[in-house]
Amino acid sequence: MDVQEVLDWADRLVVEKTGQHLDSLQRAVLEGTWEGKKYPEIAQNSKRGHDRIKQVASELWKMMSAELGKDVRQSNF
């Protein structure tokens, strides 16, 4: 699976749960995490605060965990 496949899957999941597509920050979190980056680096690259990145990531991991029935986190994504 490559990053585009992950983004497509995550986008379908987010649309199903919220009715909206992944936004640019959600995409940045997923792409950065897939590339092995930590939240501070993702925050710097996206010009957002570390706390905002953590919040967005937490929401994504919760949705993915519920969908997969497994605990998804940055460390095992």
C-alpha positions in Angstrom: 0.0 0.0 0.0 1.3 3.4 -0.9 0.5 6.8 0.6 -2.1 7.6 -2.1 -4.0 4.4 -1.4 -3.9 5.3 2.3 -5.2 8.8 1.6 -8.0 7.5 -0.7 -9.1 5.0 2.0 -8.9 7.6 4.7 -10.9 10.0 2.6 -13.7 7.5 2.0 -13.7 6.8 5.8 -13.9 10.5 6.7 -16.7 11.2 4.1 -18.6 8.3 5.5 -18.3 9.6 9.1 -18.5 13.3 8.5 -19.9 13.9 5.1 -16.8 15.9 4.1 -13.5 15.0 2.4 -10.1 15.1 4.1 -8.9 18.6 4.5 -5.4 19.7 3.8 -4.3 19.4 7.4 -5.7 15.9 7.7 -3.8 15.0 4.6 -0.6 16.5 5.9 -0.9 14.5 9.1 -1.5 11.3 7.3 1.3 11.9 4.7 3.7 13.0 7.3 3.0 10.1 9.6 3.3 7.7 6.7 6.7 9.2 5.9 7.8 8.6 9.5 7.7 12.3 10.6 6.8 13.2 14.2 4.1 15.8 15.0 6.6 18.7 15.6 7.9 18.3 12.1 4.5 17.9 10.5 3.4 21.1 12.4 6.4 23.0 11.1 5.9 21.8 7.5 2.2 22.7 7.6 2.8 26.0 9.5 0.4 24.9 12.2 0.8 24.5 15.9 1.9 21.2 17.5 -1.3 21.0 19.6 -3.5 21.4 16.5 -1.6 18.6 14.7 -2.1 16.4 17.7 -5.8 17.2 17.8 -6.3 16.4 14.1 -4.3 13.2 14.4 -6.2 12.1 17.4 -9.5 12.5 15.6 -8.1 10.5 12.6 -6.8 7.7 14.7 -10.1 7.4 16.6 -12.0 7.1 13.3 -9.5 4.6 11.9 -9.5 2.6 15.1 -13.3 2.3 15.1 -13.4 1.3 11.4 -10.6 -1.3 11.7 -11.4 -2.6 15.2 -7.8 -2.1 16.2 -6.0 0.6 18.1 -4.5 2.9 15.5 -1.9 5.5 16.6 0.9 7.4 15.1 3.4 4.7 16.2 1.6 1.9 14.4 0.1 3.7 11.4 
